[in-house]
Amino acid sequence: MRRFTIMKPVIHALIAVSVLSPAVGATQKIANGINEFGLELHQRLAPADTGNVVTSPWSISSAMAMTYAGAAGKTRDEIAATMRFGDDGEAAHAGIAAIAADLVKLAAESRARVEDPDRQGGPNTPLQIITANRLFGQAGQEFEKPFTTLLEQTYAAPMELVDFINETEAARIRINDWVARQTIDRIKDLIPPGQLNEETRLVLANAIYLKATWAEAFSEVPGQPFRIAGAADATMVPGLSHQGYYGYLESAGRIMISVPYEGGGLQFLIILPKSPDGLRELEKSLDAGVLADATRLPRHELRLSMPKFKIEPERVMLAEQLQRMGITAAFDKPRGSADFSRMAPRKPNDYLYISEVIHKAFIEVNKDGTEAAAATAVIMMRATAMPAEPPREVRVDRPFFFAVQHIASGTCLFMGRVTDPR
């Protein structure tokens, strides 16, 4: 039986935020769903106490949302349940589109502030954000018009024709080059050799790149102590330090700190276990409610010290994890169950199914701010009052959970853990 390959590269690099205008309730609902999915996946990818991890729940969810748009029947139901899209597909698409639009708006507002000749103080570098979507489809393949129209109008994803059949490697290089351009070369070679073949019929690509400057820059510290996971004693690592007003909340077992980026639309969230060996238990205690609360932490004056770090893991193949989380029919398990009839015509012996989902992310945190990017490919064959008290001293000196968060909606554009910042 012949199978067609639908490929989906999606890349996201996240960045700033302000106020969401469209359907705030619906937007927060999809944001909670993205965060719930992200936390479950994070725990599956970080089961041990050691190892740095970074993923983009936003990127993966956006990629799967585009795929969801073409699914029907049980295939559609499983994707909606696992990705927490809810029962209203239109609301899910609208929520994701609203968040994406606000990211673009935040970047434009930041550029306007930096370029304002009358401005007084503040960062000299604006938020940088690139968001882009594109469909790479096989020339001559029939795709359903409502599907391509939805992706073009809601995700701004035009169709670009390629020839997977006769020029497979040239098509792979073309898609990877597009991804690299959108992410300023932070995500390269998203699709490895051998993932596309003459049966590939569609690649849905989404790219997002983020470079956000701290509202107030940190100073570099040549060496500060950090208890690396599994080590008995602290190790001196390059660090960052600043005294200012940050979101701060201490509760049983954890400390949450939020560091604002320029413009106040995005924040870097740190969730620190009180115990040096408490990261794993802390991660298990996190849920969408905790992440939503993190956008409105009370502000306190802190002397904050944290490590600088850079995480650039290899690409992760997500098909097996997604199947374990509940998406099976989309991967044609059992055989013949994949239904993407809203994407392309389905025949008993000629239909689309997902063969693999590839994800790759990057994040760097330094004295100036954060640079991040992520990519996901679905392959288918297809932030109060300031207290009058001395500043607290807070040292992020042990393994911790982090997120880059869109404050208006609470969406975690990126999330991960640092167990060794070196």
C-alpha positions in Angstrom: 0.0 0.0 0.0 1.4 3.3 -1.0 1.8 6.0 1.7 2.4 9.7 1.1 4.7 11.7 3.3 3.5 14.9 4.9 6.2 16.8 6.4 6.0 19.5 8.8 8.8 21.7 9.9 7.8 24.2 12.4 10.1 26.7 14.0 9.5 29.1 16.7 11.6 31.6 18.5 9.7 33.5 21.1 9.8 36.9 22.4 7.9 39.9 23.9 4.3 40.7 24.8 1.8 43.5 25.7 -1.9 43.2 25.8 -3.9 40.7 23.8 -7.0 42.2 22.2 -8.9 39.3 20.6 -10.9 36.9 22.7 -8.8 37.0 25.9 -10.7 34.2 27.5 -10.2 31.9 24.5 -6.6 32.9 24.3 -5.9 32.1 27.9 -7.6 28.7 27.4 -5.4 27.7 24.6 -2.4 29.1 26.5 -3.2 26.8 29.5 -3.5 23.9 27.1 -0.1 24.7 25.5 1.4 24.8 29.0 -0.2 21.6 30.1 1.0 19.8 27.1 4.5 21.4 27.5 4.8 20.3 31.1 3.8 16.7 30.3 6.3 16.5 27.4 9.0 18.1 29.6 8.6 15.5 32.2 8.8 12.7 29.7 12.0 14.2 28.1 13.6 14.9 31.5 12.9 11.8 33.6 16.2 11.8 35.4 17.7 14.3 37.9 20.5 15.3 35.5 20.7 16.8 32.1 19.7 20.2 30.6 16.5 20.3 28.6 14.8 23.0 26.5 11.7 22.7 24.3 9.2 25.1 22.9 5.7 24.1 23.8 4.5 27.0 21.6 6.4 25.7 18.6 5.3 22.1 18.9 1.7 23.1 19.6 1.6 25.5 16.6 3.0 22.8 14.3 0.5 20.3 15.6 -2.4 22.8 15.3 -1.7 23.2 11.6 -1.7 19.4 11.2 -4.9 19.3 13.3 -6.5 21.6 10.8 -6.3 18.8 8.2 -7.4 15.9 10.4 -10.8 14.3 10.8 -12.6 11.7 12.9 -10.6 9.8 15.6 -7.4 11.3 14.3 -8.6 14.8 14.9 -10.1 13.9 18.4 -6.8 12.3 19.5 -4.7 15.3 18.5 -7.2 17.7 20.2 -7.1 15.7 23.4 -3.3 15.2 23.6 -2.5 18.8 22.6 -5.3 20.2 24.8 -6.9 22.1 22.0 -10.4 21.6 23.4 -13.6 20.9 21.5 -13.6 24.1 19.5 -11.0 23.9 16.7 -11.8 27.4 15.5 -11.1 28.9 19.0 -7.8 27.0 19.1 -6.6 28.3 15.8 -7.9 31.9 16.7 -6.1 31.7 20.1 -2.7 30.7 18.6 -3.1 33.4 15.9 -3.9 36.0 18.5 -0.7 35.2 20.5 1.4 35.2 17.4 0.0 38.6 16.4 0.7 40.0 19.8 4.3 38.9 19.6 4.7 40.8 16.3 3.0 43.8 17.9 5.3 43.8 20.9 8.4 43.7 18.6 7.0 46.7 16.6 6.3 48.7 19.8 9.8 47.9 21.1 11.3 49.2 17.9 9.3 52.4 18.1 10.4 53.0 21.7 14.1 52.5 20.9 13.9 54.7 17.8 12.0 57.5 19.5 14.3 60.5 19.5 12.7 61.8 22.7 13.1 58.7 24.8 15.0 58.9 28.0 16.9 55.8 29.1 16.1 52.2 28.6 17.7 49.5 26.4 19.2 50.5 23.1 18.3 47.1 21.4 14.7 46.4 20.6 13.0 43.0 20.8 13.7 41.0 17.7 11.1 38.5 16.6 10.6 36.7 13.4 7.5 34.6 12.8 6.8 32.8 9.6 4.8 29.9 8.3 5.0 28.1 5.0 3.7 25.0 3.3 6.0 23.1 1.1 3.8 20.9 -1.1 4.4 18.4 -3.9 3.7 19.9 -7.2 0.7 18.2 -8.7 -0.6 16.9 -5.4 -4.3 17.7 -4.7 -4.9 19.5 -1.3 -8.2 20.5 0.1 -9.0 24.2 -0.5 -10.5 24.9 3.0 -7.4 23.5 4.6 -4.9 25.6 2.5 -7.2 28.7 2.9 -7.3 28.3 6.7 -3.5 28.0 7.0 -2.9 30.9 4.7 -5.5 33.2 6.4 -4.9 32.2 10.0 -1.3 31.1 10.0 -0.1 33.2 7.1 1.3 30.1 5.6 1.4 30.2 1.8 2.1 27.2 -0.3 5.4 26.8 -2.1 5.6 24.0 -4.6 8.6 21.6 -4.5 9.4 18.3 -6.1 9.8 15.6 -3.4 9.5 12.8 -6.0 12.3 13.7 -8.3 14.4 16.1 -6.2 14.1 14.9 -2.6 17.4 16.2 -1.4 17.1 19.5 -3.1 13.6 19.9 -1.4 15.1 19.0 2.1 17.9 21.6 1.7 15.4 24.2 0.5 13.2 23.7 3.6 16.2 23.6 6.0 17.6 26.8 4.4 14.2 28.5 4.9 14.2 27.5 8.5 17.8 28.7 9.1 17.0 32.1 7.6 13.9 32.6 9.8 15.9 31.7 12.9 19.0 33.6 12.1 20.9 30.4 11.7 20.1 29.2 15.2 18.2 26.2 13.9 20.1 24.4 11.1 19.6 21.1 9.4 16.2 20.6 11.1 15.3 17.8 8.8 18.1 15.2 8.7 18.9 13.2 5.6 16.6 10.2 5.0 13.5 11.8 6.6 12.0 12.8 3.3 11.6 10.6 0.3 9.7 10.3 -3.0 6.5 9.7 -1.0 6.6 13.0 0.9 3.8 15.2 -0.2 3.7 18.2 2.3 5.9 19.9 4.8 4.2 22.5 7.0 6.8 24.9 8.3 6.6 27.4 11.1 9.5 29.5 12.2 9.9 31.8 15.2 13.1 33.5 16.4 13.4 35.6 19.6 16.0 38.0 20.9 14.8 39.8 24.0 16.8 42.4 26.1 16.4 42.5 29.9 14.4 45.6 31.2 17.6 46.2 33.3 20.9 44.6 32.2 22.8 42.2 34.5 26.5 42.4 35.4 28.7 39.5 34.7 30.3 37.6 37.6 33.4 35.6 36.7 32.6 32.9 39.1 29.7 32.1 41.4 28.7 28.8 43.1 26.3 26.3 41.5 25.5 22.9 42.8 25.6 20.8 39.6 23.1 17.9 39.7 24.7 14.8 41.2 27.7 16.7 42.7 28.4 16.8 46.4 30.0 20.2 46.3 29.3 23.5 44.5 31.3 24.4 41.4 32.2 27.9 40.4 30.5 28.9 37.1 30.1 32.2 35.1 27.2 34.1 36.5 25.0 37.2 36.3 24.0 39.6 39.1 21.7 42.6 39.5 19.7 44.5 42.2 16.3 45.5 41.1 12.6 44.8 41.3 11.4 41.4 40.3 8.4 39.1 40.7 9.0 36.9 43.7 7.0 34.3 45.6 8.2 31.7 48.1 6.0 28.8 48.9 6.3 25.2 50.2 9.2 23.6 48.4 9.8 26.3 45.7 10.8 29.9 45.0 9.5 31.6 41.8 11.3 34.6 40.3 10.2 36.5 37.2 12.7 38.7 35.3 11.0 41.2 32.9 12.3 41.8 29.4 12.2 45.3 27.7 8.7 46.5 27.3 7.2 44.2 30.0 5.4 41.9 27.7 7.6 38.9 28.2 9.4 37.5 31.2 12.0 34.9 32.1 10.6 32.7 34.8 12.8 30.7 37.3 11.2 28.1 39.6 13.8 27.1 42.1 13.5 24.1 44.4 14.4 24.8 48.1 16.3 21.6 48.2 19.5 21.2 46.1 18.2 17.8 45.0 14.5 18.8 44.7 14.3 19.6 41.0 12.6 16.4 40.0 9.9 16.6 42.7 9.4 20.3 41.8 8.8 19.5 38.2 6.2 16.9 39.1 4.3 19.5 41.1 4.0 22.0 38.3 0.8 22.5 36.4 -0.9 25.1 34.1 -2.3 26.9 37.2 1.2 27.5 38.7 2.4 28.8 35.3 -0.6 31.1 35.0 0.0 32.5 38.6 3.6 33.1 37.6 2.5 36.0 35.3 1.3 38.0 38.4 3.9 37.5 41.1 4.2 40.3 43.7 7.2 42.5 43.1 10.1 42.7 45.6 13.5 44.3 45.5 16.1 41.5 45.1 19.8 41.1 44.8 19.5 38.4 42.2 22.3 36.1 41.1 21.9 33.4 38.5 24.1 31.5 36.1 24.5 32.4 32.5 23.9 29.4 30.2 23.4 28.2 26.7 21.5 25.0 25.8 21.7 23.7 22.3 20.6 20.0 22.3 20.3 17.8 19.3 17.0 17.4 17.5 14.5 15.2 19.3 12.2 12.7 17.5 8.8 13.1 19.1 6.7 10.5 17.3 7.1 7.8 20.0 6.4 10.3 22.9 3.3 11.7 21.1 2.0 8.2 20.6 2.5 7.4 24.3 0.6 10.6 25.1 -2.4 9.5 23.1 -1.9 10.3 19.4 -1.9 7.1 17.6 -4.3 7.2 14.6 -2.4 10.1 13.1 0.6 7.8 12.9 -1.5 5.2 11.2 -1.6 2.9 14.2 -3.4 0.6 13.6 -2.8 0.6 9.9 -5.4 2.3 7.9 -6.6 4.6 10.8 -5.0 7.9 9.8 -7.6 10.3 8.6 -6.3 13.6 7.2 -9.1 13.9 4.7 -9.5 17.6 5.5 -5.9 18.0 4.2 -6.0 16.0 1.1 -8.4 13.5 -0.5 -8.3 10.1 1.2 -8.6 6.8 -0.6 -8.3 3.3 1.0 -4.9 2.7 -0.5 -3.7 6.3 -0.9 -3.7 8.6 2.1 -1.6 10.8 4.4 -0.3 9.9 7.8 2.4 11.3 10.2 5.7 9.3 10.0 7.7 11.5 12.4 7.7 14.8 14.4 11.0 16.4 14.8 11.8 19.2 17.3 14.9 21.3 17.9 15.4 24.2 20.2 18.1 26.7 21.3 18.3 29.2 24.2 21.1 31.4 25.5 20.8 33.6 28.7 23.5 36.2 29.3 23.9 39.7 30.8 22.0 41.4 28.0 19.0 39.1 27.8 17.8 36.0 26.0 18.1 34.6 22.5 16.0 31.6 21.6 14.8 29.6 18.7 13.0 26.4 18.1 11.7 24.2 15.3 9.3 21.4 15.0 8.7 19.3 11.9 5.8 16.9 11.5 6.6 14.5 8.8 3.8 12.6 7.1 4.3 9.4 3.9 3.0 13.4 5.5 4.0 39.8 35.4 2.5 45.9 42.6 3.7 47.5 45.2 7.3 47.9 46.1 8.0 47.0 49.7 10.1 49.4 52.0 12.4 46.7 53.2 16.0 45.7 52.5 16.4 43.7 49.3 16.3 40.0 49.6 19.3 38.1 48.3 18.3 35.3 46.0 20.9 33.0 44.6 20.0 30.6 41.8 22.7 28.2 42.8 21.2 24.8 42.2 19.3 23.0 39.4 16.1 24.9 38.3 13.2 24.9 36.0 12.8 27.9 33.6 10.4 29.3 31.0 10.2 32.3 28.6 6.7 33.4 29.1 4.2 35.6 27.3 2.7 37.6 30.2 -0.7 38.5 28.6 -1.7 35.0 27.9 0.7 33.0 30.2 1.9 30.9 27.3 5.3 29.4 27.7 7.2 30.0 24.5 10.1 28.0 25.9 10.6 25.8 28.9 13.3 23.7 30.3 15.7 22.9 33.1 19.3 23.7 33.9 21.2 21.1 35.9 24.7 22.1 34.7 25.1 25.7 33.3 28.6 25.1 32.1 
